[in-house]
Amino acid sequence: MTRCFLAVGVHGALGRALAAVADDLRSDVPDWAQEKWVRPENLHVTLRFFGALEQDRLHAVMRAIAVTAPSVPSFQLPLKRLEASPSTRRCRVIWAAYDDESDHFARAVDTFDSAACGAANLEPESRPPRPHVTLCRSRRPRPISGHHLARATAHLRAVAPVMSVPTVTLYASRLRPDGPTYEVVGSWILGEETASRQR
């Protein structure tokens, strides 16, 4: 059984910018310094979490993604803001939320979900898609200042205002006492960029 998920890996300038923002928040908000911050190499945007799959279902999912990827146009997502979930007063998760006003992300999630579910006889995803990169998870609800989140948002907007999505990657997740590690199972290039198709 392989515990896996389909995601957009965050690397390059955006990965460095998010890691720098996380460093700033740890320095600015000491109460959060000891919480579970996502390692830079693990930053990602989840499209679909599949859970534990037997080998035959895993291979079926991989074939479905490989066939589907060229028909899903690459796209970009503008940064919305850094958010505290469920609230700044009782925050459990800090994430960078991205805007999907054009529904590119939602359509990609739906397309891959339908293909994978049909190929591997899986239950469809029930939660509405919300593109975000998780930066930290708290062991218990704790407050975080909206001022600090706004300052981190301004920093991120200045250096990496947009996230490009040219590929999707299937990761295997290995749970360990010091946090999960992610292994790339496969990566696929998306089709022609949406903006190019609209010319």
N, C-alpha and C positions, 0 to 999 in steps of 0.2 A: 504494500500500500504506500502511495506517495501523496503527501499533503501538499497541494499545489494551488496556485492562483495565477490568473492572467493579469498583467499590469503593464504600465508604462514606467520603465526605469528612469530615474532622475540622475543625470550625470552632467559633466561639463560645467559651463558657467552657472546654470541654474542650481546644480548640486552644490557647487562651492558657495553660491549666494545663500542658499538655505542653511548650509552648515554654519556660515558666518552669522546669520540671524539667530540660529540656535545658541551659538556661543555668546552672543550679545545678551540674549534673554537670561541665560544662566548667570551671567555677570550682574545684570541689572536686577534680577529677582532671586536673591540667595535662597529663599524658601523652596524654589523649584530646582535648585542645582543638583539635588540628590535623587530626583525622580528619573523615570525610565526614558531617557532621550534616545531617539532612533539614531543608530550609527549612520554616518554619511553614505556608506556603501549600500545601506538598506533602504534609502529613501525611494519611494515609488508612489504611483497613483494606481489603485486597484480598479480593474474593470470587472473582474468576476472571481470570487473565491470559490473553488471547487471542492475544497475539503480533501479527505483521503480517498484516492482512487486506486482501484486495482490496475494492473498493467494493461489489460485489454481496453479498459475505459480510458486510461491515460493516452494510449496510442490513438484511440478513436478521437479524443479531444484534439490531439496534436494534428491529426490529418484534417479535421474540420477547420482548425485555425489556419493551417497552411493554404487550404482551398479558398477560404473566405477573405484572408488579408488583402489580396490584390483588389478586391471589390470595395474595400472600405477606404475612402479617401483620407490621406493625412490631413491634419488640421492643427490649429493653434488655439490655446486657451489663455485669455488675459487674466492676470491676477485680480482677485476680488479683494481679499484682505486676510490677515491672520485672525483666526477665530479661537475662542474658548468654548468648548462644548462640555456640558449643555449651557453653561453661563459663566460669566466672569466671577461670580460670587461662589459658585460651586463647580469649578472647572475640573474635569477628568482628563480632557485631551486638548492639546494645542495643535492646530493644524493650519496650513496655508490653503485657503479655499480659492478655487478658480471658477471663472464665469463660463457658463454654458448657454448663453442667451440664444445662440444659433443652433443649439441641440446637436452639435456634432458629436460630443462625447456620448450623449444619451443614445444616439443612433448607432454609434460604434458598439456600445455595450449591448444593446438589443440585438444587433446583427451577430456578434460573436456568441452571445448567450444562446440564441436560437439555434445556431449552427452546432455548437457543442452539445446542447441538450438533445438535439435530434440525433446526433451521431453516437452519443454515449448513454442515451436514455436517462438523463438527469432531470431533476426538478428545475424549472426556470427560476431565475432570480426574482425575489418578491420585493426587495427594497428598491426605492427609486435611486437612480445613479446620482452621485454628487461628487464631482471631481475635487480631490483634495490630497495633500501630502501631509501625513501625520508626522509631527516633529517630536512630541512627547506625550507620554501617558503617565498620569499620576496614580499612585497607589491608593489614594483616598481623595475625595473632593477637597479642593483648596482654592482660595481666591487668587486672581491675578489681575493686575491693573489694566484697564482699557487703554491707559496712556502708554504703557509699555508695548502693548500689542499694536497700537497705532504707529508708534515710532518704528517698530520692526517692519510694519507694513510699508511705511515710507522708504525705509532702507531697501527693502526687496523690490519695490516698484522702480527705484532709481537704477538698480543694477540688472534686474531680470524681470521685467514687467509682463513677459509672455512666456508660456510654456509651449514648445513645439512637440507634436506627437507624430513622428515619422514611422515608428515601429511599435510593435507590441511584443511582450516577452512572457513566456510561461516559466514561472519559478517553482522550484520545490522548496518547501519550508521545513527546516530541521529545528525543532525546539530544544533549547539548551538552558541550563540554569542561569547563564549570564545573558540570555536573550537569544532570539532566533537567528539563524543564518539562512541565507537564500542562495540557492544554486540555480543557475540558468539551465532550463531543460530545452528550450528552443526560443528563437527570436525570428520574427517575420516582418518584412517591410510592407507598409501600407501602400495603397494606390496613389495615383496622382493627387496632388494637393487640391483641396476643395476650391480655393480661390482660383486656381488655374482652370478648373472645369467650368467656372462661371463666366469666363471671358468670351 
